[in-house]
């Protein structure tokens, strides 16, 4: 091990030992990794000391930025006091209890209980299992189908990969599961008919959802999963009236609404939850990422009484609720999450997002007239710039050209880390970012866009 550390670079060791998620492994052998060594505020630094503004808060999660000493102290204190315990078999510990109490108090609609898990995927997987459990408890064994949307992202477990509506998460995994039904992506720019207003587009999508439920049989459809703003699918902000019209259809046919707040929760959209920003009335809410500012793995499923009462009755009949994870509600993660929620309140993070969010949105919209930019969209501190080959026709670039990926690579060269979803480039910086840091982030992006524009024009 000593010879590995002293005689070989980190890049060489990585290429020999690590299979990376969401990475082309063949190309990775050629390029190697960007090795990040430390972080401070909204910046991270590689092993050569170069700084990067983290324009996606890691993976949409590091809301408080890097180096938040209160979270380090909370983890350290809890590690010394009770480094591990669980919630199985009538056991509990105070960090988990306090965290659940705080989440219920913060919930944007009345919720009854919280089930703690370890990741966004685990939270959505748990929601899906509990929906089935509830259906059996209610004597509705056929009411098990769930609806998710094209370009949705709900996780990568075997079950949640089917909820996710992205081909890369299905190909060669024998997915998706046919029990998952697919509704249209609410992207007005791409999917609206010529001359169709946002309200009319929303009306049409609601009618299509109703037709889908009727075709399948309302007694077979259990739930509809939705991110308030679709994240990994390209930062899709819902069109005017969308969720109100969708909610009316769900209510009509007794279909549960699951709000996946894994990205949107805890201030990203300008409210504590995207549910508040867009007027959802969910029966289940899943949260992760910002719950601990990404400092430790933790997630949660918030359940309404409509969900809880049948589940409790069924588990009582069986003798136990046969679901749980060893690290669900881990005391160190829970303690860090509690401290994170305290910081959000004490520093009034929502007011800060309200001040700096418009700077990001206005700055991104400053690129709207660029010849390669088809649409700029966003809300709060989340946004995207979508590149097109032809502004007038909205024609996309040939995916083989990888224009979005090229732009993100150029941005990295200029000290800015972003993420491309096809040719949509996403922004979701730490919520603590300042106006000056937003300005610097946009300047670095402008340099990268100029580089890619010159390359595209040459071809």
N, C-alpha and C positions, 0 to 999 in steps of 0.2 A: 504493500500500500504506500509506503514511503517513497519508493521509486516512482510510482505513478504520480505522486504529488509533485515531485521535484524535477523529474526529467521529461514530462510531457505537458503540453498546454491544456488548459481547460477545454478548449475546443476539440482537441484530439480525444481527450477522455470522454467528452460528451458523445462524440460520434461513435465511439466504440461501445458505450454502455446504455445510452438512453434512447428509447423509442418515444418520439414526441407526439402529442395529440395535435390534430389539425395542422399537420406538417407533411409535406411531400418528402418521404424518407430517402428517396433516391437523390433528389436535389439537395437535401440536407447534408448528405455525405460530401457533396461538392462544395457547399457554401459554409457549412458549420453554423453554429449558433451565435446570436448576439448574447454575450454573457453579461447579465446585469449583476452588479456587485453590491450596490447600496442605493438607498433612496432618501430624499430630503424634500419635504413639502410636495410640490407637484412634479418634481424632477426625479429621475433615476439616473444612475451612472454606470457605465460599463466597466469592464476590467481594465481598460486603458485610462479611465478617468473622464471620458467624454460624457457630457450631460445631455439628457433628452427630456423634453417636456412630455409627460405621459398623457397623451390626449384621449386615452380611453380608460383612464383610472385603473390600469392593469387589465382586467377583464370586466369593465363596467362597475368595479366594486370598491376601489380604495377611496371612499368618499372624503375621508379626513386627511388624505395624503400620507406621505411616508414620514416616519419619525415622530409619531404622536406618543409622547412619553406617558401620558395617562393610561393608554392602552397597554403599553409595555409593563407599567407598574401593576395594573389590574391583573394581567396574566401572571406576573411574577409572584404577587401576593397569593393568588389562588393556587398556583403551582405548589407553593410551600405548605399551604393549609390543607388542601384536598386536591391532589393532582388528577385523580380520576375517581369517579363513581358513576353509577347508572340510575336509570329510572324504572328498571324492571321489578316485578314482584313486590309492589307496595313500598319501594324505596324512593327517596327523594333527597335533594340537597338544595340549599338556599339560593345559589345563583340561578338554577333552573326555575324555581318557584318565582323569584323576583322578575326574571325575564318574561315569563308567561303573563304575570300580572301587568307588567308594563306594556306588553304587546296588546293585551285586551283593552287596556286604557287608551292606547293610540289608535285602535282599529277604526277605520273610517265608517263602518257600519257595525251594528251590534254583532258581536261574536261571543261564543260560549266557552270554548276550550281551545288550548294550543297543544299541538303535537310537535315535539322538537326532533329535528333531523339534522343531517350533516352537510347537505348541498342542495342547490336548486333542483337538480335531477331527483334526488331522494324525496324532496318535498312534493314535487309533482307526481312522482311514482306513488307516494303515500296517498295523495289526494285521489288518484285513480283507483287504488285498492279500496279505499274507504267508500268511494262511490258505489263500487260493486257490493261491498259488505252491507251498505245501507239498503241497496235494492233487495238483497236477499232478506234482510231483516223486515222489510215492508211487504214481503210476499210478492215482489215484482221481479222474478228471475229473468224475464226477458228484457228488462230495462237496463241494459248494460252498455249500449253503444255510446260513444262520445264523439263530439265534433271538434275538430281543430282546423285551423286555417292554413291555406297555402302560405308558405314563407314564415310560418310560426316557428318559434324555438321554445321548447319546453323541457329539454334535457336530452341525455344520451344513454340512460338505462334502456334495456330491451323494450320496456313499455313506453317510456317517454320519448324515445327516438321515433316511435310511430306517431306520437302527438306532434313532434317536430315536422314541419312541412318543407324540408329542404332535401333535395335528392342526394347530396353527399352523405347525409346521415342514414340513408336507406340502402344505397348501392352496395352490393356484395354482403350485406348483413341479413338478407332475406326479409326485408321490411318494406313497407309498413304492415302492421297487423290489420286485417280487413275489418276488425271491429271499430277502427277509427275512421270516421267519415270526414270528408274534406269540404270545407267551405271556402269561398273566395277570399283572397287577400284584399283588404280595403284600401288599396293604393289608388287614389283618384288619378294621379298623373299617368300611371301606366294602364289602369284597367277601366277607366270611365269611357263611355261611348262619346263620339264627337258631340260637343255642345251640352253634354250632361253635367248639370251642376253638382256640387258636393251633396246637397240635400237629396237630389234625385238619385244620385249614385247610391247613397245610403238606403234610400227607399227600395231600390232594386235589389241590393244585397240582402236586405231583410226579407224581401219577398222570396228570393232564392233560398234563403235559409228555411223559411216556412215550407217551401215546396220540398226541400230535402227531408225535413222532419216528417211531412205527410207521406212522402214516398216510402220512407223506411218504416213508418208506423210510430206515432207518438209514444205508444206503450213500450217501444224498444229503445228510445233515445233518452239517455240519462243526464248528459252534461255537455256544456260548451266551454272549452278552454280558450282564454284570450289574454294576451298581454295588452295593457292599456296603450302603450306604444310598443310596436313590434321591434325588438332590438336586432338580433343577429340576422333577421330577414331583410334588413336594410334601413332601420330607423323609420318605420312607417307610422306616421301620425294619423289617427282616425279622422275621416272626413266629417264635416258638420252633420250632426244629428245621428251619427252612426250607432253609438251604443244605446241611445234611447230607443231607437227602432229595433235593434237586436234584442234588447231586454224585453220589449213588449212581446216579441215572438216567443222567447224562452218562457215568460210567465204564462202565456196562453196554453202552452203544452207541458207545463210542469217540468221544464228542463233546467237543471242546476247551472249556475254560472260560476266558473272557477276563474278568479283574477290572478294571473301569474304576475306578481309584483317583484319578481327576482331582480330585474333591472330597475324598474320604475320606483320601487319602494324607497322610503326614507329621503325624500327631497329631490330626486332627480328631475321630476317634471315641474318643480316649483311648489307643489303641495307635498305633504308627508307621503301620500300615496297617489299613484296615477288614477286609482279609483275615484279620488276626490276631483282630480283635474278634469276627468271626462264623464263623471256622473254615473259610474257603474253601481250596481246593487248586488254584489256577489254573495254566494252562499259559502264559498271557500276562498281564502286568500293564501297564496304561498309567497314566502319571502326568503331571502338569502343575501348574498353579496354585501350590500350596505348595512346589513344587520350588525356586522362586526367590522365594518369598513374593510373587509377582506383580510383582516389581521389573523383570524383563525377560522377554520371551517365550521359553519353553523347555518342552519336554516330552520324554518318553522312553517307549520300548516295551521292557519286560523280557521276554526270551524264554527258555523252558526249552530244555534240550538236545533234548527231543522235537520242538520246533519248529526249532531251529537246524540239526541234522544234515541233514535233507532239503533245507533251503533252501541250505545251503552246497554240497551235492552238485549241486543243480540249477543254481545260479549258476556253479559250476565247469564244468559241462557246456556251458552257454550261453556263458560267457566273461566275464560280469559280472552283478552284482545290479542290475538296471535300475530302481532306485527310489532316491529321495533328494531332499532339499530344499536349496536354496542356503544357507539359514540354519539348517539342522539342525545342532545342536552348535556354534552361533556361539560363538566364544571368550569374548566379553564376557558373554553369557548364561550360559555354562557356568561361568565364574569366579564369577559371582554365585550360581549354584546351589550350587557347592562351598562357598562361604562360608555360605550359608543352612544347609546340612546340618551344618556345623561348629557354628553357633550353636545349632541344635536340640540337639545333643549336649552342648555345653559348658554350656548353661543348663538342661539337663534339662527340655525343654519338655513331655515326657510327664508328668513329675511335677507340673508346674504345671497342666496340663489335669486331672490327677487330683484336684488340690485345688479348682480353681474350677469344673470341669464340673458337680459336684453342685449348686453354687449356682445355675447357670443352669437345670438341669433341675428342681430344686425350685421355683425362682421361676416358671418357666413353668407347672408343674403347679398353682401357686397360682391360676391362672386357670381351672382345669378346671370349677369350679362356676358360672362366669359363664354367664348365660342364653344368650349368643350363641356359646359355645364348645362344640363337639362333641367334639373330641379334642385332647389335647396329647401330643406324641411327641418323642422325641429320644434322643441318646446323646452323651456327651462334650461338645463345644462345637458341636453342631448340633442344631437342634430346630425345631418348627413348632407353631403354634396354628391349628386349623381351625375356621372359623366355620360355623354352621348356623342355619337358620331355625327348626328345632324340635329340641330336644335329645332328646326322647323317641323320635321317629321317625327321627332323623338326616337329616331332609329338608334339602336344600341350598337356599340362596338362588337365586332366578332369576339366572342369570349376567348378564343385562342390567342388574341393579341394581349390579353391580360393588362389592359390599360389601368384599371383600378389598382391592381397589385403593383404596377410600375410606379404609380403615384405614391403609394404608401412606402415603397422602397426608397424613392427619392426623398420623401419627407424624413425618413429615418436618417438618411445621409445629412440632412439639414438639422438634425437634432429634435425630431418630433416623431413620436410613436402614435400611429393611428391604426385603423383596421379597415380593410376592404371587404365588402360583401358583394362579390362581383365587381361592378363598376360604381357602386355606392360606397363612399368613404365616410366612416362614422367618427363622430366626436362625442366624447362623454368624459370630460376631464374631472379630476377630483372636485368635489363641491366647494372646497376651500380656496379654489383658484381666485386670484385677484384680477381686477380689470387690466392691470399692466401685463400680467402673465397671459391673459387671453389675447391681448394685442400682440405679444411676442409669439404666441402659438399661431395666430393667423398670419403673421409675417413669415414664419418658417413654412407654413402651408403654401403661401403665395409663391415663394421661391421654388418649391417642389412642383407646383402646378405650372409655373413658367418653364421649368425644365422639361416636363412631360409634354407640354404643348409644342415645344420646339421639336421634340422627337417625333410626335404624331404628324406634324406638318411635313417632316422630311420623308415620311413613308409614303 
